[in-house]
């Protein structure tokens, strides 16, 4: 039976980020700007976490317990507001590096700056900040392996973002082309060729250059830099699963496109291609879910694992 890929789309990238930040990022910071930056970033990530799981399950609970006054404050504010606030605060903190270096948290502060820039889609700046953070973290004594792994994975996060954005652009383009009731066979085939170009640029390509494919590899490489039982493994596996979710969203949309283009018959070349890619996705998804179960206490019985089962078909 063909898998149903029609799942709720979300722009949120990387669930439980707030929880992990509270655990490992800037936990010993004493400077006010740094503390405020961490708090604002965590609020933004919490809103995105709620957005990701909204509608996935009527019984789904948020990943963090937050006070009633913070919930009220967050009600009408977007994640972007908090990320911008965090970015403003972290830049103020970094205006004087010496206190951060004296506290041994300069690399951590740079890492938070890189994360803010990533969430604000300032990708060029995020790459530079991540490189600076990696250099500082490697020089810390002892090296901050958890923060370093996230900074090594950041390029994968960016590649995933870019693929997500391209999928939105493809949706707009296809809808414009299929808005007319009359679309010729030649036009349909050309549009399918455009879909293939999108897919091989952004999702998967046999030569390994597609964005989602690269994101998965980059994050896996970051995972290899820490021990197999390191707590950050769970976060990085879930980061890969978000990439896989975008993969499934792309397949879901392409399934609809093929039908709109009159290419939905199970016997034609387009459908055969889609079926093969759907199977490739399932293999990748099942493998990562197995890795997540192995990394979590209680395995497949863990609430986090069950939430991912609701998100990924």
PENORFEN-V590245 format. One record per backbone hydrogen bond with DSSP energy under -1.0 kcal/mol. CO is the residue of the C=O (numbers start at 1). NH is the residue of the N-H. E is the energy in kcal/mol with one decimal. If there is no record, write none. Layout:
co=CO nh=NH e=E
co=CO nh=NH e=E
This chain:
co=5 nh=7 e=-2.1
co=16 nh=20 e=-2.2
co=17 nh=21 e=-2.6
co=18 nh=22 e=-2.4
co=19 nh=23 e=-1.1
co=20 nh=24 e=-2.9
co=21 nh=25 e=-1.9
co=26 nh=29 e=-1.6
co=31 nh=35 e=-2.5
co=32 nh=36 e=-2.7
co=33 nh=37 e=-2.2
co=34 nh=38 e=-2.4
co=35 nh=39 e=-2.4
co=36 nh=40 e=-2.5
co=37 nh=41 e=-2.5
co=38 nh=42 e=-2.4
co=39 nh=43 e=-1.9
co=40 nh=44 e=-2.2
co=41 nh=45 e=-2.4
co=42 nh=46 e=-2.0
co=43 nh=47 e=-2.1
co=44 nh=48 e=-1.8
co=45 nh=49 e=-2.2
co=46 nh=50 e=-2.3
co=47 nh=51 e=-2.2
co=48 nh=52 e=-2.4
co=49 nh=53 e=-1.8
co=50 nh=54 e=-1.0
co=53 nh=56 e=-1.6
co=57 nh=60 e=-1.5
co=67 nh=71 e=-2.2
co=68 nh=72 e=-2.2
co=69 nh=73 e=-2.0
co=70 nh=74 e=-2.1
co=74 nh=77 e=-1.2
co=78 nh=82 e=-1.2
co=79 nh=83 e=-2.6
co=80 nh=84 e=-2.6
co=81 nh=85 e=-2.0
co=82 nh=86 e=-2.8
co=83 nh=87 e=-2.4
co=84 nh=88 e=-2.2
co=85 nh=89 e=-2.1
co=86 nh=90 e=-2.7
co=87 nh=91 e=-2.0
co=88 nh=92 e=-1.5
co=89 nh=93 e=-2.2
co=90 nh=94 e=-2.0
co=93 nh=96 e=-1.0
co=97 nh=101 e=-2.6
co=98 nh=102 e=-2.8
co=99 nh=103 e=-1.8
co=100 nh=105 e=-2.8
co=105 nh=109 e=-2.3
co=106 nh=110 e=-2.2
co=107 nh=111 e=-2.0
co=108 nh=112 e=-2.2
co=109 nh=113 e=-2.2
co=110 nh=114 e=-2.4
co=111 nh=115 e=-2.2
co=112 nh=116 e=-2.5
co=113 nh=117 e=-2.4
co=114 nh=118 e=-2.2
co=115 nh=119 e=-2.5
co=116 nh=120 e=-1.9
co=117 nh=122 e=-3.1
co=118 nh=121 e=-1.7
co=121 nh=123 e=-1.1
co=122 nh=126 e=-2.4
co=123 nh=127 e=-2.3
co=124 nh=128 e=-1.7
co=125 nh=129 e=-2.8
co=126 nh=130 e=-2.5
co=127 nh=131 e=-1.9
co=128 nh=132 e=-2.2
co=129 nh=133 e=-2.7
co=130 nh=134 e=-2.6
co=131 nh=135 e=-2.1
co=132 nh=136 e=-2.3
co=133 nh=137 e=-3.0
co=134 nh=138 e=-2.2
co=143 nh=145 e=-1.5
co=144 nh=148 e=-2.4
co=145 nh=149 e=-2.2
co=146 nh=150 e=-1.8
co=147 nh=151 e=-2.2
co=148 nh=152 e=-2.2
co=149 nh=153 e=-1.5
co=153 nh=156 e=-1.1
co=153 nh=157 e=-1.6
co=154 nh=158 e=-2.2
co=155 nh=159 e=-2.4
co=156 nh=160 e=-2.1
co=157 nh=161 e=-2.1
co=158 nh=162 e=-2.5
co=159 nh=163 e=-1.9
co=160 nh=164 e=-2.2
co=161 nh=165 e=-2.5
co=162 nh=166 e=-2.2
co=163 nh=167 e=-1.9
co=164 nh=168 e=-1.6
co=165 nh=169 e=-1.8
co=166 nh=170 e=-2.4
co=167 nh=171 e=-2.3
co=168 nh=172 e=-1.9
co=169 nh=173 e=-2.2
co=170 nh=174 e=-2.9
co=171 nh=175 e=-2.3
co=172 nh=176 e=-1.8
co=173 nh=177 e=-1.8
co=174 nh=178 e=-2.1
co=184 nh=188 e=-2.5
co=185 nh=189 e=-2.3
co=186 nh=190 e=-2.3
co=187 nh=191 e=-2.4
co=188 nh=192 e=-2.2
co=189 nh=193 e=-2.1
co=190 nh=194 e=-1.9
co=191 nh=195 e=-2.0
co=192 nh=196 e=-2.3
co=193 nh=197 e=-2.0
co=194 nh=198 e=-2.4
co=195 nh=199 e=-2.8
co=196 nh=200 e=-2.7
co=197 nh=201 e=-1.3
co=198 nh=202 e=-2.7
co=199 nh=203 e=-2.7
co=199 nh=204 e=-1.5
co=201 nh=211 e=-1.5
co=202 nh=212 e=-2.5
co=203 nh=213 e=-1.1
co=205 nh=208 e=-2.1
co=210 nh=214 e=-2.8
co=211 nh=215 e=-2.9
co=212 nh=216 e=-2.5
co=213 nh=217 e=-1.8
co=214 nh=218 e=-3.0
co=215 nh=219 e=-2.4
co=216 nh=220 e=-2.0
co=217 nh=221 e=-2.3
co=218 nh=222 e=-1.9
co=219 nh=223 e=-2.1
co=220 nh=224 e=-1.5
co=222 nh=225 e=-1.2
co=223 nh=226 e=-1.4
co=227 nh=230 e=-1.7
co=230 nh=233 e=-1.9
co=232 nh=236 e=-2.4
co=233 nh=237 e=-2.6
co=234 nh=238 e=-2.2
co=235 nh=239 e=-1.9
co=236 nh=240 e=-1.9
co=237 nh=241 e=-2.1
co=238 nh=242 e=-1.7
co=239 nh=243 e=-1.4
co=240 nh=244 e=-2.1
co=241 nh=245 e=-2.1
co=242 nh=246 e=-2.0
co=243 nh=247 e=-1.7
co=244 nh=248 e=-2.4
co=245 nh=249 e=-2.4
co=246 nh=250 e=-2.2
co=247 nh=251 e=-2.2
co=248 nh=252 e=-2.4
co=249 nh=253 e=-2.5
co=250 nh=254 e=-2.7
co=251 nh=255 e=-2.2
co=252 nh=256 e=-1.5
co=253 nh=257 e=-2.6
co=254 nh=258 e=-2.7
co=255 nh=259 e=-1.5
co=256 nh=260 e=-2.5
co=257 nh=261 e=-2.1
co=258 nh=263 e=-3.7
co=259 nh=262 e=-1.3
co=265 nh=268 e=-1.3
co=268 nh=272 e=-2.1
co=269 nh=273 e=-2.4
co=270 nh=274 e=-2.4
co=271 nh=275 e=-2.7
co=272 nh=276 e=-2.0
co=273 nh=277 e=-2.2
co=274 nh=278 e=-2.6
co=275 nh=279 e=-1.9
co=276 nh=280 e=-1.8
co=277 nh=281 e=-2.5
co=278 nh=282 e=-2.4
co=279 nh=283 e=-2.2
co=280 nh=284 e=-2.1
co=281 nh=285 e=-3.2
co=282 nh=286 e=-2.9
co=283 nh=287 e=-1.9
co=284 nh=288 e=-2.0
co=285 nh=289 e=-2.4
co=286 nh=290 e=-2.1
co=287 nh=291 e=-1.8
co=288 nh=292 e=-2.5
co=289 nh=293 e=-2.5
co=290 nh=294 e=-2.0
co=291 nh=295 e=-1.3
co=292 nh=296 e=-1.2
co=296 nh=299 e=-1.8
co=298 nh=301 e=-2.3
co=299 nh=302 e=-1.9
co=302 nh=306 e=-2.1
co=303 nh=307 e=-2.2
co=304 nh=308 e=-1.8
co=305 nh=309 e=-1.8
co=306 nh=310 e=-1.3
co=307 nh=311 e=-1.4
co=308 nh=312 e=-2.2
